[in-house]
Amino acid sequence: MPNQHVTPHKDGGWQVKGGGNSRATIRTNTQYEAINIAKGIAINNGSELLIHNRSGRIREKNSYGKDNYPPKG
């Protein structure tokens, strides 16, 4: 399942893009909207959500798949 990326769109706003895809799944006006949509997709697919900042660097990562190394304790 492809990871979901929330990235700035070149024409303004934000986009949700599946890993390896050349086109955005959806484009939104706010990062908040894009995160909520991408989170739903990542949960449904059991994949990761990667949130990028305005400069394109990853600022946050969340995994919604099966964790091969769950926390102990």
DSSP file (Angstrom, degrees, kcal/mol; ACC not computed):
  #  RESIDUE AA STRUCTURE BP1 BP2  ACC     N-H-->O    O-->H-N    N-H-->O    O-->H-N    TCO  KAPPA ALPHA  PHI   PSI    X-CA   Y-CA   Z-CA
    1    1 A M              0   0    0      0, 0.0    47,-0.2     0, 0.0     2,-0.1   0.000 360.0 360.0 360.0 131.0    0.0    0.0    0.0
    2    2 A P        -     0   0    0      0, 0.0    45,-0.1     0, 0.0    43,-0.1  -0.409 360.0-115.6 -71.7 142.9    1.5    3.4   -0.9
    3    3 A N        -     0   0    0     44,-0.1    16,-3.4    -2,-0.1     2,-0.5  -0.391  28.7-122.1 -68.5 153.9    2.3    5.9    1.8
    4    4 A Q  E     -Ab  18  49A   0     44,-3.0    46,-3.0    14,-0.2     2,-0.4  -0.882  24.6-162.1-104.7 130.1    0.3    9.1    1.8
    5    5 A H  E     -Ab  17  50A   0     12,-2.8    12,-2.5    -2,-0.5     2,-0.6  -0.932  10.8-156.4-114.5 132.5    2.1   12.4    1.5
    6    6 A V  E     +Ab  16  51A   0     44,-2.6    46,-2.6    -2,-0.4    10,-0.2  -0.943  33.3 161.1-104.0 114.5    0.7   15.8    2.4
    7    7 A T  E     -A   15   0A   0      8,-2.1     8,-2.8    -2,-0.6     2,-0.1  -0.914  45.1 -92.9-133.9 156.8    2.8   18.4    0.5
    8    8 A P  E     -A   14   0A   0      0, 0.0     2,-0.3     0, 0.0     6,-0.3  -0.458  42.3-125.8 -66.5 143.1    2.5   22.0   -0.7
    9    9 A H    >   -     0   0    0      4,-2.2     3,-2.0    19,-0.2    18,-0.0  -0.713  12.9-126.5 -90.2 142.9    1.0   22.3   -4.1
   10   10 A K  T 3  S+     0   0    0     -2,-0.3    -1,-0.1     1,-0.3     3,-0.1   0.767 110.4  47.4 -61.1 -26.3    3.0   24.3   -6.7
   11   11 A D  T 3  S-     0   0    0      1,-0.4    -1,-0.3     3,-0.0     2,-0.1   0.251 128.8 -80.6 -99.0  12.9    0.0   26.5   -7.4
   12   12 A G  S <  S+     0   0    0     -3,-2.0    -1,-0.4     1,-0.3     2,-0.1  -0.169  92.6  54.1 105.8 158.8   -0.9   27.2   -3.8
   13   13 A G  S    S-     0   0    0     16,-0.2    -4,-2.2    -3,-0.1     2,-0.3  -0.361  85.3 -70.6  77.7-161.9   -2.7   25.1   -1.2
   14   14 A W  E     -AC   8  28A   0     14,-2.6    14,-3.2    -6,-0.3     2,-0.3  -0.873  37.2-154.0-131.5 160.1   -1.9   21.6   -0.3
   15   15 A Q  E     -AC   7  27A   0     -8,-2.8    -8,-2.1    -2,-0.3     2,-0.5  -0.961  13.1-138.8-136.6 154.7   -2.2   18.2   -1.9
   16   16 A V  E     +AC   6  26A   0     10,-2.5     9,-3.2    -2,-0.3    10,-1.2  -0.962  29.9 178.7-109.5 127.7   -2.5   14.5   -0.9
   17   17 A K  E     -A    5   0A   0    -12,-2.5   -12,-2.8    -2,-0.5     2,-0.2  -0.995  26.2-129.8-135.6 130.2   -0.3   12.3   -3.0
   18   18 A G  E >   -A    4   0A   0     -2,-0.4     3,-2.4     5,-0.4   -14,-0.2  -0.556  46.3 -90.2 -73.4 141.9    0.2    8.5   -2.8
   19   19 A G  T 3  S+     0   0    0    -16,-3.4    -1,-0.1     1,-0.3     3,-0.1  -0.280 113.5  14.8 -54.0 130.2    3.8    7.4   -2.8
   20   20 A G  T 3  S+     0   0    0      1,-0.3     2,-0.3    -3,-0.1    -1,-0.3   0.307  96.6 125.3  86.2  -8.3    5.0    6.9   -6.3
   21   21 A N    <   -     0   0    0     -3,-2.4    -1,-0.3     1,-0.1     4,-0.1  -0.615  50.9-155.6 -84.2 143.6    2.1    8.7   -7.9
   22   22 A S  S    S+     0   0    0     -2,-0.3     2,-0.3    -3,-0.1    -1,-0.1   0.705  78.0  55.5 -87.9 -21.1    2.8   11.5  -10.3
   23   23 A R  S    S-     0   0    0     -5,-0.1    -5,-0.4     1,-0.0     2,-0.1  -0.841  89.1-107.7-115.0 151.2   -0.6   13.2   -9.7
   24   24 A A        -     0   0    0     -2,-0.3    -7,-0.3    -7,-0.1     3,-0.1  -0.431  11.9-144.3 -71.9 145.8   -2.3   14.3   -6.5
   25   25 A T  S    S-     0   0    0     -9,-3.2     2,-0.3     1,-0.3    -8,-0.2   0.888  84.4 -10.5 -71.7 -42.4   -5.2   12.4   -5.2
   26   26 A I  E     -C   16   0A   0    -10,-1.2   -10,-2.5    -3,-0.0     2,-0.4  -0.987  60.9-142.0-155.8 153.0   -6.8   15.6   -4.0
   27   27 A R  E     -C   15   0A   0     -2,-0.3     2,-0.3   -12,-0.2   -12,-0.3  -0.971  23.1-177.5-120.6 136.9   -5.9   19.3   -3.6
   28   28 A T  E     -C   14   0A   0    -14,-3.2   -14,-2.6    -2,-0.4   -19,-0.2  -0.817  35.0-125.3-128.9 167.4   -7.1   21.4   -0.7
   29   29 A N  S    S+     0   0    0     -2,-0.3     2,-0.3   -16,-0.2   -16,-0.2   0.802  93.4  40.4 -81.0 -30.7   -6.8   25.0    0.5
   30   30 A T  S  > S-     0   0    0      1,-0.1     4,-1.7   -17,-0.1   -16,-0.2  -0.862  72.0-131.7-122.8 154.7   -5.4   24.2    3.9
   31   31 A Q  H  > S+     0   0    0     -2,-0.3     4,-2.7     1,-0.2     5,-0.2   0.867 108.6  61.2 -66.0 -36.3   -2.9   21.7    5.3
   32   32 A Y  H  > S+     0   0    0      1,-0.2     4,-2.1     2,-0.2    -1,-0.2   0.914 104.9  46.8 -57.2 -46.0   -5.4   20.7    8.0
   33   33 A E  H  > S+     0   0    0      1,-0.2     4,-2.0     2,-0.2    -1,-0.2   0.924 112.8  49.8 -61.9 -45.1   -7.9   19.5    5.3
   34   34 A A  H  X S+     0   0    0     -4,-1.7     4,-2.8     1,-0.2     5,-0.2   0.889 109.1  52.0 -62.7 -40.4   -5.2   17.6    3.5
   35   35 A I  H  X S+     0   0    0     -4,-2.7     4,-2.7     1,-0.2    -1,-0.2   0.927 109.0  49.8 -62.9 -45.2   -4.0   15.9    6.7
   36   36 A N  H  X S+     0   0    0     -4,-2.1     4,-1.7     2,-0.2    -1,-0.2   0.900 114.2  44.5 -62.1 -41.1   -7.5   14.7    7.6
   37   37 A I  H  X S+     0   0    0     -4,-2.0     4,-1.9     2,-0.2    -2,-0.2   0.938 115.0  47.6 -67.8 -47.0   -8.1   13.3    4.1
   38   38 A A  H  X S+     0   0    0     -4,-2.8     4,-2.8     1,-0.2    -2,-0.2   0.863 108.6  55.6 -63.8 -36.2   -4.7   11.6    4.0
   39   39 A K  H  X S+     0   0    0     -4,-2.7     4,-2.6    -5,-0.2    -1,-0.2   0.924 107.2  49.6 -62.4 -44.6   -5.1   10.2    7.5
   40   40 A G  H  X S+     0   0    0     -4,-1.7     4,-2.3     1,-0.2    -2,-0.2   0.905 112.8  46.8 -60.4 -42.6   -8.3    8.5    6.4
   41   41 A I  H  X S+     0   0    0     -4,-1.9     4,-2.2     2,-0.2    -2,-0.2   0.922 112.4  49.8 -65.3 -44.5   -6.7    7.0    3.3
   42   42 A A  H  X>S+     0   0    0     -4,-2.8     5,-2.3     2,-0.2     4,-1.3   0.894 111.3  49.1 -63.1 -40.8   -3.6    5.8    5.3
   43   43 A I  H  <5S+     0   0    0     -4,-2.6     3,-0.3     2,-0.2    -1,-0.2   0.939 112.6  47.7 -63.4 -46.5   -5.9    4.2    7.9
   44   44 A N  H  <5S+     0   0    0     -4,-2.3    -2,-0.2     1,-0.2    -1,-0.2   0.853 119.3  39.7 -62.4 -35.3   -7.9    2.4    5.2
   45   45 A N  H  <5S-     0   0    0     -4,-2.2    -1,-0.2    -5,-0.2    -2,-0.2   0.576 104.8-125.2 -91.0 -11.0   -4.8    1.2    3.4
   46   46 A G  T  <5 +     0   0    0     -4,-1.3    20,-0.3    -3,-0.3    -3,-0.2   0.917  69.4 124.5  65.1  42.6   -2.8    0.4    6.6
   47   47 A S      < -     0   0    0     -5,-2.3    17,-2.2    17,-0.2     2,-0.3  -0.485  62.3 -81.5-121.7-169.7    0.0    2.7    5.4
   48   48 A E  E     - D   0  63A   0     15,-0.2   -44,-3.0   -47,-0.2     2,-0.5  -0.682  25.6-144.1 -99.7 152.2    2.1    5.6    6.6
   49   49 A L  E     -bD   4  62A   0     13,-3.4    13,-2.5    -2,-0.3     2,-0.5  -0.974  14.8-169.4-113.3 123.5    1.2    9.3    6.6
   50   50 A L  E     -bD   5  61A   0    -46,-3.0   -44,-2.6    -2,-0.5     2,-0.6  -0.966   4.7-160.4-117.5 120.3    4.0   11.7    5.9
   51   51 A I  E     -bD   6  60A   0      9,-2.8     8,-3.2    -2,-0.5     9,-1.5  -0.885   8.5-161.1-104.8 122.7    3.3   15.4    6.5
   52   52 A H  E     - D   0  58A   0    -46,-2.6     6,-0.2    -2,-0.6     2,-0.1  -0.690  12.0-129.3-100.8 152.5    5.7   17.9    4.8
   53   53 A N    >   -     0   0    0      4,-2.9     3,-2.0    -2,-0.3    -1,-0.1  -0.298  43.7 -83.0 -88.6-177.2    6.2   21.5    5.7
   54   54 A R  T 3  S+     0   0    0      1,-0.3    -1,-0.1     2,-0.1    -2,-0.0   0.796 130.5  53.4 -58.7 -30.0    6.1   24.4    3.2
   55   55 A S  T 3  S-     0   0    0      2,-0.1    -1,-0.3   -48,-0.0     3,-0.1   0.504 120.7-107.6 -85.6  -2.1    9.7   23.8    2.1
   56   56 A G  S <  S+     0   0    0     -3,-2.0     2,-0.2     1,-0.3    -2,-0.1   0.372  74.7 134.0  97.4  -5.7    9.0   20.2    1.4
   57   57 A R        -     0   0    0      1,-0.1    -4,-2.9    -5,-0.1    -1,-0.3  -0.547  64.9-105.2 -80.2 144.3   10.8   18.6    4.4
   58   58 A I  E     +D   52   0A   0     -6,-0.2    -6,-0.3    -2,-0.2     3,-0.1  -0.524  40.8 172.1 -68.8 126.6    9.0   15.9    6.4
   59   59 A R  E     +     0   0A   0     -8,-3.2     2,-0.3     1,-0.3    -7,-0.2   0.597  64.3  16.2-109.4 -18.0    7.8   17.4    9.7
   60   60 A E  E     -D   51   0A   0     -9,-1.5    -9,-2.8     2,-0.0     2,-0.4  -0.987  57.1-165.8-157.9 146.5    5.8   14.5   11.0
   61   61 A K  E     -D   50   0A   0     -2,-0.3     2,-0.4   -11,-0.2   -11,-0.2  -1.000   6.6-178.9-136.5 133.9    5.3   10.8   10.3
   62   62 A N  E     -D   49   0A   0    -13,-2.5   -13,-3.4    -2,-0.4     2,-0.5  -1.000  14.5-148.6-134.6 135.9    2.4    8.5   11.5
   63   63 A S  E     +D   48   0A   0     -2,-0.4   -15,-0.2   -15,-0.2     4,-0.1  -0.891  19.8 171.8-107.0 130.5    2.1    4.8   10.8
   64   64 A Y        +     0   0    0    -17,-2.2   -17,-0.2    -2,-0.5   -16,-0.1   0.147  56.3  88.0-118.4  15.5   -1.3    3.2   10.5
   65   65 A G  S    S-     0   0    0    -19,-0.1     2,-0.4     1,-0.1   -18,-0.1  -0.311  96.2 -59.6-100.1-172.8   -0.1   -0.2    9.3
   66   66 A K        -     0   0    0    -20,-0.3     2,-0.7    -2,-0.1    -1,-0.1  -0.576  54.2-134.7 -70.8 125.9    0.9   -3.3   11.2
   67   67 A D        -     0   0    0     -2,-0.4    -1,-0.1     1,-0.2    -4,-0.0  -0.753  15.0-166.1 -88.6 116.2    3.9   -2.4   13.4
   68   68 A N  S    S+     0   0    0     -2,-0.7    -1,-0.2     1,-0.3    -2,-0.0   0.694  90.4  38.4 -72.2 -18.9    6.7   -5.0   13.1
   69   69 A Y  S    S-     0   0    0     -3,-0.1    -1,-0.3     3,-0.0     3,-0.1  -0.583  81.9-176.1-131.0  69.6    8.3   -3.5   16.3
   70   70 A P        -     0   0    0      0, 0.0    -4,-0.0     0, 0.0    -2,-0.0  -0.262  39.0 -87.6 -66.5 156.5    5.5   -2.6   18.7
   71   71 A P        -     0   0    0      0, 0.0     2,-0.3     0, 0.0     0, 0.0  -0.304  42.6-132.6 -63.2 146.3    6.4   -0.8   21.9
   72   72 A K              0   0    0      1,-0.2    -3,-0.0    -3,-0.1     0, 0.0  -0.726 360.0 360.0 -97.9 148.4    7.2   -3.0   24.8
   73   73 A G              0   0    0     -2,-0.3    -1,-0.2     0, 0.0     0, 0.0   0.429 360.0 360.0 122.4 360.0    5.8   -2.5   28.3
